[in-house]
Amino acid sequence: MNDNEKLICIRQYASNVEASMIRDRLENAGIPCMLTNETFSSIYPLGHTSIGAIQLLVFERDAQAAIEIIDTPEEQAEQ
């Protein structure tokens, strides 16, 4: 595995709904991604901690593009 195939966490979310919406935006833009801690955070919600937060993972090669999509308000992205 080279560095371009390494998964990295680019964001953490307390809400499963918010994390899923962001995952859908990235997947619709062609960026593969995954969420971790979904089940644990719903059973034992801790917010933004290293244990309970839902982590959004992307391949390192896609990190910058994913961050730009996330940081662009959805209304602007649709224009």
N, C-alpha and C positions, 0 to 999 in steps of 0.2 A: 504494500500500500504506500503510495506516495503522498505528499502533503496535500495535493489537490483532492484526494479522496478522504481526507480526514474530516470527521464531523466536529463542528464547533457550536457552542451555545452562543447565539447572538442576542437573545432576549429571554426574560423570565416574566411569567404572568401569574397572578393570583387567581384569575378567573378562567375556567375552562372554556367559557363562551368566547371571551376575547381571544384566547390562544387559538381556538378553532377558526375564528374569523380570519386571523392573520395567516394561519396555515393555508386556508382556502385561497386567499389573495395570492400568496406566493406560488401555490400549485397552479393557479389559473394563469400566472405569468410564466410558467414553465420551469420554476425553480423547485427541485425536489427538497422536501423538508420533512421533519417528524417532530412530534411532541413527546416529552418524557414526563413522568410523574402525574399523568392525568388522573389515574385512579386514586393514587395516594393523596393527592391534593383535594379530591372531592370527599374522601373519607375523613381526613384530618387536615383541614385547611389551616395553613400557617402563613399565608401571604408570601411575601418576597423573602424567603429564607432559603438557605442552601438545601434544606430537606424537603420542604413542602411546595416550593414554587414549580410551576409547569415550565419546562425549558423548551425553547424552540431551537432545534438543531438544523443546520444546513451544512453542505459541503463547504470546506474552506474556500474553494474556487468561486462559489456563489455568494459568499458572505457580503461583499460590498453591494452587489446588485440587490440582494434581499433587504439590506438595511435601507437602501434608497427607496425601495417600494414601501417598506413599513413606515418610513419617515414622511412619505408623500401622503397627504390627506386623500382619502378614497375619492372624494368629490373631484379633486384635481386630476387624479389618475384616470378618471372616466372621460375627461374632456379630450 
